[in-house]
């Protein structure tokens, strides 16, 4: 081990990692993983809702893969990832078929139920693209502290879903790329006006897929979940492994 190794895209830092099999209320089995700090308890938890599976989204999409690889060690954040119905990744394939954000309500509920059962602390939903619609439509649960929305397209959710989050009073943070393919910051502020307390964060030069921008996104997530750990360091003094990036890592 070399002291102060630079954290790279493929770096994997120490954590307790456990494969999951989530069971939905409609009888499907979903593959997933929870990554906890190697020592002690987590300070907070992010439940990851991945991008559109019909366009390559999965639990290994690069921002979430890097979150699981780094945040348990760097920020004491537990990271729960899973493949929604019909989605495949290196971890396996979840049963069922893609249901355009309808049947996926059972998938979100199963993940939240597991997080409660496992007593994972301070649970936040972190959705990305399609996952933001799932968070807004199906994640407004009393056990959830708030939601962070990466590149929200607001494609499937309706105004009533936004208004329900407004009534809940729970934090809603929309992290919007300046050059997003679907919803740019000015439009996002108009749409999220249905949630009076929503915070819309513009990321200069940001793009929908966050290629080359994962470090910035992870900092923004950590600022909300465990502010004392932000900004994240770019070096690590302990053990570090490396893994090749998945072929499909959107």
C-alpha positions as CSV (number, residue, x, y, z in Angstrom):
1,X,0.0,0.0,0.0
2,X,1.2,3.5,-0.9
3,X,0.3,6.2,1.5
4,X,-2.1,8.8,0.1
5,X,-3.1,6.9,-3.1
6,X,-5.2,9.0,-5.4
7,X,-8.8,7.8,-5.7
8,X,-9.5,6.9,-9.3
9,X,-12.6,6.1,-11.2
10,X,-12.1,2.3,-10.6
11,X,-11.1,2.6,-6.9
12,X,-12.9,0.5,-4.4
13,X,-12.4,1.4,-0.7
14,X,-13.1,-0.8,2.3
15,X,-16.7,-1.5,3.2
16,X,-19.0,-4.3,4.4
17,X,-20.8,-5.3,1.2
18,X,-23.8,-7.7,1.2
19,X,-25.7,-9.1,-1.7
20,X,-29.4,-8.6,-1.4
21,X,-32.5,-10.3,-2.7
22,X,-35.5,-8.0,-2.3
23,X,-39.0,-9.4,-2.6
24,X,-41.8,-7.2,-3.9
25,X,-45.4,-7.2,-2.9
26,X,-46.3,-8.6,-6.3
27,X,-43.9,-11.6,-5.8
28,X,-40.8,-10.6,-7.8
29,X,-37.2,-11.1,-6.6
30,X,-34.9,-8.2,-7.2
31,X,-31.1,-8.3,-7.0
32,X,-29.2,-5.7,-5.1
33,X,-26.4,-4.8,-2.7
34,X,-25.9,-2.8,0.5
35,X,-22.5,-1.3,1.3
36,X,-21.9,-0.2,4.9
37,X,-18.9,1.4,6.6
38,X,-16.2,-1.3,7.3
39,X,-16.2,-0.2,11.0
40,X,-19.0,1.2,13.1
41,X,-22.4,2.3,12.0
42,X,-23.4,4.5,9.1
43,X,-24.4,8.1,9.7
44,X,-26.9,8.2,6.8
45,X,-28.2,6.0,4.0
46,X,-28.8,6.6,0.3
47,X,-31.2,4.3,-1.5
48,X,-30.3,4.5,-5.2
49,X,-32.9,4.5,-7.9
50,X,-31.2,4.0,-11.3
51,X,-31.7,5.5,-14.8
52,X,-33.9,4.1,-17.4
53,X,-33.2,0.4,-17.9
54,X,-34.3,0.4,-21.5
55,X,-31.4,2.9,-22.2
56,X,-28.7,1.1,-20.2
57,X,-29.6,2.3,-16.7
58,X,-28.9,-0.2,-13.8
59,X,-27.6,-0.4,-10.2
60,X,-24.1,-0.3,-11.6
61,X,-24.6,3.0,-13.5
62,X,-21.4,4.9,-12.8
63,X,-22.4,7.5,-10.2
64,X,-24.1,4.8,-8.1
65,X,-21.2,2.3,-8.5
66,X,-18.7,5.0,-7.4
67,X,-21.0,5.9,-4.5
68,X,-21.0,2.3,-3.3
69,X,-17.2,2.0,-3.8
70,X,-16.3,5.2,-1.9
71,X,-19.0,6.7,0.4
72,X,-19.1,4.1,3.1
73,X,-15.3,4.7,3.7
74,X,-15.2,8.4,3.0
75,X,-18.5,9.7,4.4
76,X,-19.9,7.0,6.7
77,X,-22.9,6.7,4.2
78,X,-24.5,3.3,3.6
79,X,-25.4,2.8,-0.1
80,X,-28.3,0.5,-1.1
81,X,-28.5,-0.3,-4.8
82,X,-30.8,-2.6,-6.7
83,X,-32.0,-3.4,-10.2
84,X,-35.6,-2.6,-10.8
85,X,-37.8,-5.2,-12.4
86,X,-36.4,-6.7,-15.6
87,X,-33.0,-4.9,-15.2
88,X,-29.6,-6.6,-15.5
89,X,-26.2,-5.7,-14.3
90,X,-23.0,-7.5,-13.2
91,X,-24.9,-8.4,-10.0
92,X,-27.6,-10.3,-11.9
93,X,-31.1,-9.8,-13.4
94,X,-34.1,-8.8,-11.4
95,X,-37.3,-10.7,-12.2
96,X,-40.2,-9.2,-14.1
97,X,-40.3,-6.7,-17.0
98,X,-39.9,-2.9,-17.2
99,X,-43.3,-1.3,-16.5
100,X,-42.9,2.4,-17.3
101,X,-42.8,3.5,-13.6
102,X,-46.1,1.7,-12.7
103,X,-45.1,-1.7,-11.3
104,X,-41.8,-0.2,-10.2
105,X,-43.8,1.2,-7.2
106,X,-43.4,-2.2,-5.7
107,X,-39.7,-2.2,-6.3
108,X,-39.2,1.1,-4.5
109,X,-41.4,-0.1,-1.6
110,X,-39.3,-3.2,-1.3
111,X,-36.1,-1.2,-1.0
112,X,-37.5,1.1,1.6
113,X,-38.9,-1.8,3.6
114,X,-35.5,-3.5,3.6
115,X,-33.8,-0.3,4.7
116,X,-36.3,0.0,7.6
117,X,-35.9,-3.7,8.5
118,X,-32.1,-3.4,8.5
119,X,-32.3,-0.2,10.6
120,X,-30.3,1.7,8.1
121,X,-30.2,5.3,9.5
122,X,-31.4,8.6,8.0
123,X,-32.7,7.2,4.8
124,X,-32.6,9.4,1.6
125,X,-33.8,8.4,-1.9
126,X,-31.2,9.3,-4.5
127,X,-32.7,9.0,-8.0
128,X,-31.0,9.5,-11.3
129,X,-33.0,10.3,-14.5
130,X,-35.8,7.7,-14.6
131,X,-35.0,7.0,-10.9
132,X,-36.1,10.6,-10.1
133,X,-39.5,9.8,-11.4
134,X,-39.7,6.7,-9.2
135,X,-38.6,8.7,-6.2
136,X,-41.2,11.4,-6.8
137,X,-44.0,9.0,-7.7
138,X,-43.4,6.2,-5.2
139,X,-40.9,7.3,-2.6
140,X,-42.9,9.8,-0.5
141,X,-42.8,7.6,2.5
142,X,-42.7,8.8,6.2
143,X,-39.5,6.7,6.8
144,X,-37.6,8.7,4.1
145,X,-35.9,11.9,5.2
146,X,-35.7,13.5,1.8
147,X,-34.8,13.0,-1.8
148,X,-32.0,14.0,-4.1
149,X,-32.8,14.1,-7.8
150,X,-30.0,13.8,-10.4
151,X,-30.9,15.0,-13.9
152,X,-34.7,14.8,-13.3
153,X,-36.6,14.7,-16.6
154,X,-40.0,14.8,-14.9
155,X,-41.2,12.4,-17.7
156,X,-43.5,10.0,-15.8
157,X,-44.4,11.9,-12.7
158,X,-47.4,14.3,-12.5
159,X,-47.9,17.6,-10.8
160,X,-49.8,15.8,-8.0
161,X,-46.7,13.9,-7.1
162,X,-44.7,17.1,-6.8
163,X,-47.5,18.7,-4.7
164,X,-47.5,15.7,-2.4
165,X,-43.8,16.2,-1.7
166,X,-44.5,19.9,-1.1
167,X,-47.1,19.0,1.5
168,X,-44.7,16.5,3.1
169,X,-42.2,19.2,3.9
170,X,-39.3,16.8,3.4
171,X,-36.3,18.1,1.6
172,X,-36.2,17.8,-2.2
173,X,-32.9,18.7,-3.9
174,X,-32.9,18.7,-7.7
175,X,-29.3,18.6,-9.1
176,X,-29.8,19.8,-12.7
177,X,-27.0,19.8,-15.4
178,X,-26.7,23.1,-17.3
179,X,-26.8,21.2,-20.6
180,X,-29.2,18.5,-19.7
181,X,-30.9,16.7,-22.6
182,X,-34.4,16.8,-21.1
183,X,-34.8,19.5,-18.4
184,X,-32.5,22.4,-17.9
185,X,-32.2,24.6,-14.8
186,X,-34.6,27.4,-15.8
187,X,-37.3,24.9,-16.8
188,X,-36.6,22.9,-13.7
189,X,-37.2,25.9,-11.4
190,X,-40.6,26.4,-13.1
191,X,-41.6,22.7,-12.7
192,X,-40.4,22.4,-9.2
193,X,-42.3,25.5,-8.1
194,X,-45.0,23.0,-7.2
195,X,-42.7,22.1,-4.2
196,X,-42.2,25.5,-2.6
197,X,-39.2,24.4,-0.5
198,X,-37.5,22.4,-3.3
199,X,-33.8,23.4,-3.9
200,X,-32.7,23.4,-7.6
201,X,-29.0,23.2,-7.9
202,X,-27.5,24.2,-11.3
203,X,-24.3,22.4,-12.2
204,X,-22.3,24.5,-14.7
205,X,-21.3,22.5,-17.8
206,X,-23.2,19.5,-16.4
207,X,-24.6,16.9,-18.7
208,X,-27.4,14.3,-18.2
209,X,-25.1,11.3,-17.8
210,X,-22.5,13.1,-15.6
211,X,-19.6,11.6,-17.5
212,X,-16.4,12.9,-15.9
213,X,-18.5,14.7,-13.3
214,X,-19.2,11.9,-10.7
215,X,-16.9,13.5,-8.1
216,X,-18.8,16.7,-8.2
217,X,-22.1,14.9,-7.9
218,X,-20.9,12.8,-5.0
219,X,-19.8,15.9,-3.2
220,X,-23.3,17.4,-3.7
221,X,-24.9,14.3,-2.3
222,X,-22.6,14.1,0.7
223,X,-23.2,17.8,1.5
224,X,-26.9,16.9,2.2
225,X,-26.4,13.5,3.8
226,X,-23.4,14.1,6.0
227,X,-22.1,17.7,5.6
228,X,-19.2,17.1,8.0
229,X,-17.7,14.7,5.4
230,X,-17.8,17.2,2.5
231,X,-15.9,17.9,0.4
232,X,-14.7,14.4,-0.2
233,X,-10.9,13.8,-0.3
234,X,-9.3,12.8,-3.5
235,X,-6.7,10.5,-1.8
236,X,-7.0,7.5,0.6
237,X,-4.4,6.3,3.1
238,X,-5.9,2.8,3.6
239,X,-6.3,-0.3,1.5
240,X,-7.6,0.2,-2.0
241,X,-8.7,-2.2,-4.7
242,X,-9.5,-1.5,-8.3
243,X,-12.0,-3.0,-10.6
244,X,-12.7,-2.5,-14.3
245,X,-15.7,-0.4,-15.2
246,X,-18.7,-2.3,-16.4
247,X,-19.2,-2.3,-20.1
248,X,-22.6,-0.7,-19.7
249,X,-22.1,1.8,-17.0
250,X,-24.5,4.6,-17.8
